Amino acid sequence: CVLGDLAGNAAKISQYAEQARLQGAQLLLTPELGLCGYPPEDLLLRDGFYQACAQALHDLAAKTQGIAVVVGHPLERDGKRYNAATLLRDGVIAATYLKHELPNYSVFDEERYFDHGIEPSVFDIAGTRFALNICADIWEPGPAFLARDAGAQVLLVLNASPYAIDKQESRYRVIRERIAETGMAVAYANMVGGQDELIFDGGSFAMDQHGALTAQGAHFAEDLVMLEIQHPLRPVGKKVAALSVEAGVYRALCLGVRDYIGKNRFPGVLLGLSGGIDSALTLAIAADALGADKVHAVMMQSPYTAQISLD
């Protein structure tokens, strides 16, 4: 998604909802704050931003037919502001969950903008009882316990979880901890794309009630992962192979460059080459991210440049 592009993000959600519906899905799970993009930062201090998001959500609900859709968005209610996830069903807002745990460390600053939710949100689709959590909620035991105690069988988690080396293994570990504590299955949807210094790596997945990995979506690329609930606690789908550490780092760098250039609408990049491996690697990343036609290289020689570098 593109931060602040409410119409474009809503259109993409609607497109994936229709694609999922045509493949037989009854429910679509989208990432955290997918309607507006993450992190919205000081846009969240503007009343007009919440009003625009509410209107975009209302319009999206009216277009959503034949499939239930969970959408992440900011919400203003009774003078408080929340990081929310809403279930759209049969053209209307059917349920809303308010994020409980607000991270305020590293790259996160949610205490500045949001109030805490305190209630679970559980709903039924085709005989399976689903509950919602949002990103940091799953890293603490409390919200998952509330969902389990409210009767949930499958926990749906909306995420805008930034990439770091070995981050996917950390996610698996935390999800398995929650599964061991609650006995619920989990479907984990993560954002994809670059936003300034942050890179969201996707890698959405599902685990059954035993903590076995039952589905794995693409890394560093948008993907629609179809899950079949084989019985109430076993969501099963395709499995994409894991990336090596080196491949993951390279894909992250390419994605960050592509989205920074693309979202700022720059026509391309100009790169000074020294002949060393560092500038050669930077050139390779730029070309793979943008296409060679958008990369222009200039040899920046000095009196100390070796002939082999020029060659």
Secondary structure as GFF3:
##gff-version 3
##sequence-region A 1 311
A	DSSP	alpha_helix	6	22	.	.	.	ID=ss1
A	DSSP	beta_strand	27	29	.	.	.	ID=ss2
A	DSSP	three_ten_helix	41	45	.	.	.	ID=ss3
A	DSSP	alpha_helix	47	63	.	.	.	ID=ss4
A	DSSP	beta_strand	68	77	.	.	.	ID=ss5
A	DSSP	beta_strand	80	89	.	.	.	ID=ss6
A	DSSP	beta_strand	92	98	.	.	.	ID=ss7
A	DSSP	three_ten_helix	110	112	.	.	.	ID=ss8
A	DSSP	beta_strand	122	125	.	.	.	ID=ss9
A	DSSP	beta_strand	128	134	.	.	.	ID=ss10
A	DSSP	three_ten_helix	135	139	.	.	.	ID=ss11
A	DSSP	alpha_helix	141	149	.	.	.	ID=ss12
A	DSSP	beta_strand	154	159	.	.	.	ID=ss13
A	DSSP	alpha_helix	167	182	.	.	.	ID=ss14
A	DSSP	beta_strand	185	190	.	.	.	ID=ss15
A	DSSP	beta_strand	192	195	.	.	.	ID=ss16
A	DSSP	beta_strand	198	201	.	.	.	ID=ss17
A	DSSP	beta_strand	205	207	.	.	.	ID=ss18
A	DSSP	beta_strand	213	216	.	.	.	ID=ss19
A	DSSP	beta_strand	228	231	.	.	.	ID=ss20
A	DSSP	beta_strand	234	236	.	.	.	ID=ss21
A	DSSP	alpha_helix	245	263	.	.	.	ID=ss22
A	DSSP	beta_strand	269	273	.	.	.	ID=ss23
A	DSSP	alpha_helix	277	290	.	.	.	ID=ss24
A	DSSP	three_ten_helix	292	294	.	.	.	ID=ss25
A	DSSP	beta_strand	295	299	.	.	.	ID=ss26
A	DSSP	alpha_helix	307	310	.	.	.	ID=ss27
###
